[in-house]
Amino acid sequence: MAEPDPKDSLDAATRATRSLQGLSTELTARVPQLLEAMRSVGAGLELHSTLDRICETAAELAHARYAAIGVVDELGEGLSDFVTYGVPQEVAEEIGRRPDGHRGLLGALIHDPAPVRLADLSTDPRSAGFPAGHPRMRSFLGVPIRVQGEIFGNLYLTEKHGGAEFSDYDLHMVRVLATEAGIAIGNARLYEAARQREHWIDGSVAVTTALLSGGDADEALSVVAEQARRLADAAAGIVLLPAGEGGLEIVAVSSDDPSSSLGVIIPARSAVVAKLLAGEAVFIDDAATDGRMITRLADRFGPSMMLPLHSGGRVLGALATPRLRGARPFTEAERTLATQFASQAALALMMAEAQRDRERLAVYEDRDRIARDLHDLVIQRLFATGMMLESAQRRSVVPEVRTGVGRAVDELDVTIQEIRTAIFALQQEPAEAPSGLRTRVLREINMAAVPLGFKPAHRFLGPVDSLVGELTGKNLVAALREALSNAFRHAEASLIDVVVDATVTLPDGRGAVRLSVADDGVGVPEGGRRSGLRNLARRAESLGGSSRLEAGIGEDGGGTTVVWEAPL
């Protein structure tokens, strides 16, 4: 936290004393009031409350009815903020949009920052008049506020009590106050900048922790989007990753309506995508009117930051933080902090990817070992057992025994075939997965059979391969994998029934596909982690569908049934 510089305060006091020397007894008598006003102005460190306090103190010091501070924007061409005192809230709402400083007397003071004192501001040739509903104002006093030698804005006072004009005494007093206000604003700015950096650092730590925690990758990317939205004070936080067919795909969204943009692909022909994939940041003043924005998503957004997620010369994706139309633009400090945040998130993504590669390699090695053991040990023993049974069957003279042994041999043959299917699934790479949805579902079921210790039952209703599209099928398989994983890790189930039904009709009449994964386990405990269930719901909602839990297939409805459905 920045402390006021004693040297600055002493210089201000010295200048104040010199400016008062030789002036009237009336002004000298107001010195205690001025000193109290200076003390009040420097009492806090939060920037906006400091501006409010300066307005109120200046109005009381100069006996003005209204006061305002216009904060000059970074380009020095208009006002980025306008803080008022004395204007009731209902009047401010009736006036509507606050001054932007591009015209009128306020605009003139931005380009010529010098003290101005007017008996009737409406007669000044620089005046542009007042909007409807604006209170009557005549007497006017304007003084520039400088922070470390640079113009920060202007302090405006209007309507001196009693209908009088502002005097030379008022001008001197307000100029001294403006000097102290500059010091207070400078310290408040330092404090705000330090606090802002602290928040961005905390956000980076949260993202790194989420990405390296070994949890679900989609959930970790959602944390990146949520933190970016919060820290940038944006309407949305959006994470985009390279799409298979080129361009960037929106894979995580934090906004009031995330389902409307999840899965949208911004094509490679976009100039913004080209810059991002080249590792360049893109800053846009108004996304809704910028010709480079070619998707419908930009229509409701204004100032936007789009930052590449790159590390080690490799672009992993992009991070976008748009604000709503009419919102304040991003400052240079915010752009710098957001760029640093994106770099940290990209580094964490690379570390998480490397960690997942190591885990995946360990899984492949384990799967190879299991496949070898199944092939070299289990199948050979089953073959030997089958041959022994066949020999016993031939030697037996009792028909019932021969029949029973024959059934046992048939069961062994079926078991051997299922083990071979499991071995084939274990030895497949993800890229080798067949395109048919039915085959992909069977592959997931066979792969789950190894850790479960039994093969889940399954049924298909309707022509699932021809009716279910690629995107919906991809998400259905991912939902099945999540549901089977939850059943293995948490349910303690002995029975699992998988149903893929492509004949479902939603309440609004649309055709849909429904995945049901029912078990006879312990159910979902109260207060347990539900990130997997949230992932299922998010996948369904991104397609316009839904996900829910129902009773299981255990005794008296014990266990859980995960129902996931999406329109065809």
Sequence and secondary structure as in RCSB ss.txt:
>XXXX:A:sequence
MAEPDPKDSLDAATRATRSLQGLSTELTARVPQLLEAMRSVGAGLELHSTLDRICETAAELAHARYAAIGVVDEL
GEGLSDFVTYGVPQEVAEEIGRRPDGHRGLLGALIHDPAPVRLADLSTDPRSAGFPAGHPRMRSFLGVPIRVQGE
IFGNLYLTEKHGGAEFSDYDLHMVRVLATEAGIAIGNARLYEAARQREHWIDGSVAVTTALLSGGDADEALSVVA
EQARRLADAAAGIVLLPAGEGGLEIVAVSSDDPSSSLGVIIPARSAVVAKLLAGEAVFIDDAATDGRMITRLADR
FGPSMMLPLHSGGRVLGALATPRLRGARPFTEAERTLATQFASQAALALMMAEAQRDRERLAVYEDRDRIARDLH
DLVIQRLFATGMMLESAQRRSVVPEVRTGVGRAVDELDVTIQEIRTAIFALQQEPAEAPSGLRTRVLREINMAAV
PLGFKPAHRFLGPVDSLVGELTGKNLVAALREALSNAFRHAEASLIDVVVDATVTLPDGRGAVRLSVADDGVGVP
EGGRRSGLRNLARRAESLGGSSRLEAGIGEDGGGTTVVWEAPL
>XXXX:A:secstr
     HHHHHHHHHHHHHHHTT  HHHHHTHHHHHHHHHHHTT   HHHHHHHHHHHHHHHHTEEEEEEEEE TT
SSSEEEEEEES  HHHHHHH S   SSSHHHHHHHHS S EEES GGGSTT     TT      EEEEEEEETTE
EEEEEEEEEEGGG    HHHHHHHHHHHHHHHHHHHHHHHHHHHHHHHHHHHHHHHHHHHHHTT  HHHHHHHHH
HHHHHHTT S EEEEEE TTSSEEEEEEESS GGGTTT EE TT HHHHHHHTT  EEES TTT TT  SGGGGG
EEEEEEEEEEETTEEEEEEEEEEETT     HHHHHHHHHHHHHHHHHHHHHHHHHHHHHHHHHHHHHHHHHHII
IIIHHHHHHHHHHHHHHHHH   HHHHHHHHHHHHHHHHHHHHHHHHHHHHH  GGG  S HHHHHHHHHHHHHH
HHSS  EEEEES HHHHS HHHHHHHHHHHHHHHHHIIIII  S EEEEEEEEEE TTS EEEEEEEEE S    
TT   HHHHHHHHHHHHTT EEEEEE SSGGG SEEEEEEEE 
